[in-house]
Amino acid sequence: MLPGPEAAGYIASWQPSSVSPQAAGFARAVVTQAVPGGQERAKNLLWAAGKLAGYGTGLGLDLVPEVLLHPSVIERFTAHAPGLSGPARRTLRTSLRFLARAVVPQLHPADAPLPRERAKAPYTCAEIDGYLALAAAQPAAARRMRAAGLVCLGSGGVIVTVRGARPRTVPVLARYHQPLLASAAFAGENMVTGGTNPQRHNITNPLARSMAGGTGLPRLDTSRLRATWLADCAAQIGLAAFMHAAGITCSQRLGDLITGLDPGDEAAAVRLLGGNQ
C-alpha cells in the first residue's frame, strides 16, 4: 500500500538542508512504508525520522530500520538527543513509535492492556440515609456511635483529625455534623470508630459486617464512602464545570496544576465546603 498522491509527491521531494542526504533517504524510505494519511502527517514523520537518522549517524549506527527504529534507540534518542524541548521529545517519540510499528512491527509488539483501578461509585443520598439508619439500629450504644461515625467519617464544617500514614485534617460535610458530633462526644478521648492504633487497616471490618444484610443495601465499603465524600466535595466546588470549561479530561494534568497552588488553611477548607468549625 502506498501513500496518496499528495503525500507521495511531498515525500519524494523532501530534502531539507538540516539533514544529510543519507539521513533524508532513510526518512523518505520509512515514511513511505508507513503510509501517512496526508502531506502534513508525512511532514511530521519525515522530520522525526530525519532527526533520528542524523542522531544515529553521529553514533555510527547503520541507517536501516531494524537498527534505528529499535525501541532502545528510539528511547535513547528522545531522552538524550541535545537541543530538544520537552514537547519536541514527546512528539518525536510518538511519531517514531508509529513508524516503528508500521515498518518493523516484529520489534514493537502491541502493548498488553494492564489493569487500571477505577474510582469506586459513590453512594446515593438514599443509601447513606440507609446506612445511618442501620447504624442507629445497632443493639449496643457503643456500636451505634462507632457505626454512625464510620459512615460520617468515610463520607466527609466540622474538622476531623486523621492519624496514620497520611495525617491531615478533613472538613466534614454539613449533612454529617449531627451524628458525627454525637459519636465524637461518646468516644471522648478515644477514636471514634474504636481501637487504639490508627495503623490497623482492618479496624472497620467488624463495623461493616454489623450493618450487612437484610435491608437491600450492599455491604458497607469504606472505599465507596471515600468516593462519596470526594464526589460531594467536587460537586460543591464546581469541579466538573471547571474541567469541562478548561477542556481537561486527564487527572494527571489536573494534578500538575494543583501542585503549584496554595491549599489554604483549615478555615478556608471549611468555608469552601460550606461547614462550620
C-alpha positions as CSV (number, residue, x, y, z in Angstrom):
1,M,0.0,0.0,0.0
2,L,1.4,3.4,-1.0
3,P,0.7,7.0,0.3
4,G,-1.8,9.1,-1.5
5,P,-0.6,11.2,-4.5
6,E,-0.2,14.4,-2.4
7,A,1.8,12.7,0.4
8,A,3.8,10.6,-2.0
9,G,4.9,13.6,-4.0
10,Y,5.9,15.5,-0.9
11,I,7.9,12.5,0.5
12,A,9.7,12.0,-2.8
13,S,10.8,15.7,-3.0
14,W,11.7,16.0,0.7
15,Q,15.4,17.0,1.1
16,P,15.9,19.6,3.8
17,S,19.3,21.2,4.3
18,S,19.2,20.4,8.0
19,V,20.0,16.7,7.5
20,S,22.4,14.8,5.3
21,P,21.3,13.1,2.0
22,Q,21.7,9.7,3.7
23,A,19.5,10.7,6.6
24,A,16.9,12.2,4.3
25,G,16.9,9.0,2.2
26,F,16.3,6.9,5.3
27,A,13.4,9.2,6.3
28,R,11.8,9.0,2.9
29,A,12.0,5.2,2.8
30,V,10.5,4.5,6.2
31,V,7.8,7.2,5.9
32,T,6.8,5.8,2.5
33,Q,6.4,2.3,4.1
34,A,4.3,3.8,7.0
35,V,1.7,5.2,4.5
36,P,0.9,8.6,6.1
37,G,-2.6,9.9,5.6
38,G,-1.7,13.3,4.1
39,Q,1.0,15.8,3.5
40,E,1.0,17.3,7.0
41,R,1.3,13.9,8.6
42,A,4.1,13.0,6.2
43,K,5.9,16.2,7.0
44,N,5.9,15.4,10.8
45,L,7.0,11.8,10.3
46,L,9.8,12.9,7.9
47,W,11.0,15.4,10.4
48,A,11.1,12.8,13.2
49,A,12.8,10.1,11.0
50,G,15.3,12.6,9.7
51,K,16.2,13.8,13.2
52,L,16.6,10.2,14.3
53,A,18.8,9.3,11.3
54,G,21.0,12.3,11.9
55,Y,21.4,11.3,15.6
56,G,22.2,7.7,14.5
57,T,24.8,8.9,12.0
58,G,26.7,10.7,14.8
59,L,26.8,7.4,16.8
60,G,28.0,5.3,13.8
61,L,24.8,3.3,13.6
62,D,23.6,1.7,10.4
63,L,20.8,3.7,8.7
64,V,18.4,0.8,8.5
65,P,15.0,0.4,10.1
66,E,16.0,-2.6,12.2
67,V,18.7,-0.6,13.9
68,L,17.3,3.0,14.1
69,L,13.7,2.0,14.8
70,H,14.7,-0.4,17.6
71,P,12.9,0.6,20.9
72,S,16.1,1.2,22.7
73,V,17.5,3.5,20.0
74,I,14.2,5.5,19.9
75,E,14.2,5.8,23.7
76,R,17.9,6.9,23.9
77,F,17.4,9.4,21.1
78,T,14.2,11.0,22.6
79,A,15.7,11.1,26.1
80,H,19.2,12.3,25.4
81,A,19.5,14.0,22.0
82,P,20.7,17.5,22.6
83,G,18.8,20.7,21.8
84,L,15.3,19.4,22.0
85,S,12.5,20.8,24.2
86,G,10.3,18.6,26.3
87,P,7.3,18.8,24.0
88,A,9.5,18.1,21.0
89,R,10.9,15.0,22.6
90,R,7.4,13.7,23.3
91,T,6.2,14.4,19.8
92,L,9.3,12.7,18.3
93,R,8.8,9.6,20.4
94,T,5.2,9.3,19.4
95,S,6.0,9.7,15.7
96,L,8.9,7.3,15.8
97,R,6.9,4.7,17.6
98,F,4.3,5.0,15.0
99,L,6.9,4.5,12.2
100,A,8.4,1.5,14.1
101,R,5.1,-0.3,14.5
102,A,4.4,0.2,10.8
103,V,7.9,-0.6,9.4
104,V,9.4,-3.1,11.9
105,P,6.4,-4.5,13.7
106,Q,8.4,-7.5,14.9
107,L,10.4,-5.2,17.2
108,H,7.3,-3.5,18.6
109,P,4.6,-6.0,19.7
110,A,1.3,-4.5,20.7
111,D,1.1,-3.2,24.2
112,A,-0.7,-5.6,26.5
113,P,-3.5,-4.0,28.3
114,L,-2.8,-3.5,32.0
115,P,-5.5,-3.4,34.7
116,R,-6.3,0.1,35.9
117,E,-8.1,0.8,39.2
118,R,-11.1,2.9,38.7
119,A,-12.7,5.1,41.3
120,K,-15.4,3.4,43.3
121,A,-19.0,4.5,42.6
122,P,-20.2,7.0,45.3
123,Y,-23.2,6.0,47.4
124,T,-26.5,7.8,46.7
125,C,-28.1,10.0,49.3
126,A,-30.7,7.3,49.9
127,E,-28.1,4.7,50.5
128,I,-26.3,6.9,53.0
129,D,-29.5,7.5,54.8
130,G,-30.0,3.7,54.9
131,Y,-26.6,3.2,56.4
132,L,-27.2,5.8,59.0
133,A,-30.5,4.1,59.9
134,L,-28.7,0.8,60.2
135,A,-26.1,2.4,62.5
136,A,-28.9,3.8,64.7
137,A,-30.5,0.4,64.9
138,Q,-27.4,-1.4,66.4
139,P,-28.2,-3.1,69.7
140,A,-25.4,-1.6,71.7
141,A,-24.7,2.1,72.3
142,A,-21.0,1.8,71.5
143,R,-21.7,0.0,68.3
144,R,-24.4,2.6,67.3
145,M,-21.9,5.5,67.9
146,R,-19.0,3.9,66.1
147,A,-21.0,2.7,63.2
148,A,-22.5,6.2,62.7
149,G,-19.0,7.7,63.0
150,L,-17.7,5.3,60.3
151,V,-20.4,6.4,57.8
152,C,-19.9,10.1,58.6
153,L,-16.1,10.0,58.5
154,G,-15.9,8.0,55.4
155,S,-18.1,10.4,53.7
156,G,-16.5,13.6,54.8
157,G,-17.6,22.3,58.5
158,V,-16.7,20.0,61.4
159,I,-12.9,19.4,61.4
160,V,-11.7,15.9,61.9
161,T,-8.0,15.0,62.6
162,V,-6.9,11.9,60.6
163,R,-3.9,10.0,62.0
164,G,-1.9,7.2,60.4
165,A,0.2,7.1,57.2
166,R,-1.1,10.4,55.9
167,P,-2.0,12.6,58.9
168,R,-4.3,15.5,57.9
169,T,-7.4,17.5,58.9
170,V,-10.6,16.9,57.0
171,P,-13.7,19.2,56.8
172,V,-16.8,17.1,57.3
173,L,-19.8,17.9,55.1
174,A,-22.7,19.6,56.8
175,R,-25.2,16.7,56.5
176,Y,-23.0,14.5,58.7
177,H,-22.4,17.0,61.5
178,Q,-25.0,15.9,64.0
179,P,-24.4,12.1,64.0
180,L,-20.7,12.6,63.9
181,L,-20.6,15.1,66.8
182,A,-22.7,12.7,68.8
183,S,-20.2,9.8,68.0
184,A,-17.3,12.0,68.9
185,A,-18.8,13.1,72.2
186,F,-19.4,9.4,73.0
187,A,-15.8,8.5,72.1
188,G,-14.3,11.3,74.2
189,E,-10.5,11.0,74.1
190,N,-10.7,7.7,72.2
191,M,-11.0,7.1,68.5
192,V,-14.5,7.5,67.0
193,T,-14.6,4.1,65.3
194,G,-12.8,2.2,68.1
195,G,-9.5,0.6,68.6
196,T,-6.2,2.2,69.8
197,N,-3.9,2.0,66.7
198,P,-4.7,4.1,63.6
199,Q,-2.3,1.9,61.6
200,R,-4.6,-1.1,61.8
201,H,-6.2,-1.4,58.4
202,N,-8.9,-3.8,59.3
203,I,-10.4,-1.9,62.3
204,T,-13.6,-1.0,60.4
205,N,-14.4,-4.6,59.3
206,P,-16.5,-5.6,62.3
207,L,-18.5,-2.4,62.0
208,A,-19.1,-3.0,58.3
209,R,-20.2,-6.6,59.0
210,S,-22.6,-5.5,61.7
211,M,-24.6,-3.5,59.1
212,A,-24.7,-6.1,56.4
213,G,-27.7,-8.0,55.1
214,G,-31.5,-7.8,55.1
215,T,-32.0,-4.2,54.1
216,G,-31.4,-4.2,50.4
217,L,-28.1,-2.3,50.8
218,P,-24.8,-3.7,49.7
219,R,-22.1,-4.3,52.3
220,L,-20.6,-1.1,53.5
221,D,-17.4,-0.3,51.7
222,T,-15.1,2.3,53.0
223,S,-13.6,3.0,49.6
224,R,-17.1,3.8,48.3
225,L,-17.6,6.1,51.3
226,R,-14.4,7.9,50.4
227,A,-15.6,8.2,46.8
228,T,-18.9,9.6,48.1
229,W,-17.1,12.3,50.0
230,L,-14.9,13.2,47.0
231,A,-17.9,13.4,44.7
232,D,-19.9,15.6,47.1
233,C,-16.9,17.9,47.6
234,A,-16.3,18.0,43.8
235,A,-19.9,19.0,43.2
236,Q,-19.8,21.8,45.8
237,I,-16.7,23.4,44.4
238,G,-17.9,23.1,40.8
239,L,-15.0,20.8,39.7
240,A,-16.9,19.3,36.8
241,A,-17.8,22.7,35.4
242,F,-14.2,23.9,35.7
243,M,-12.7,20.8,34.0
244,H,-15.3,20.9,31.2
245,A,-14.7,24.6,30.6
246,A,-10.9,24.1,30.6
247,G,-11.1,21.0,28.4
248,I,-9.3,18.9,31.0
249,T,-10.1,15.2,30.9
250,C,-6.8,13.8,32.3
251,S,-6.3,13.7,36.1
252,Q,-2.6,14.0,35.6
253,R,-2.9,17.5,34.0
254,L,-5.2,18.5,36.9
255,G,-2.6,17.2,39.4
256,D,0.1,19.2,37.7
257,L,-1.9,22.3,38.1
258,I,-2.7,21.7,41.8
259,T,1.0,21.1,42.8
260,G,1.6,24.8,42.2
261,L,-1.4,26.1,44.2
262,D,-1.6,27.0,47.9
263,P,-4.0,24.6,49.5
264,G,-5.0,27.1,52.1
265,D,-5.7,26.5,55.8
266,E,-8.3,24.6,57.7
267,A,-10.6,27.6,57.9
268,A,-10.5,28.1,54.1
269,A,-11.4,24.5,53.5
270,V,-14.3,24.7,55.9
271,R,-15.7,27.8,54.2
272,L,-15.2,26.3,50.8
273,L,-17.2,23.2,51.7
274,G,-19.9,25.0,53.5
275,G,-19.3,23.8,57.0
276,N,-18.8,25.2,60.5
277,Q,-15.6,25.0,62.6
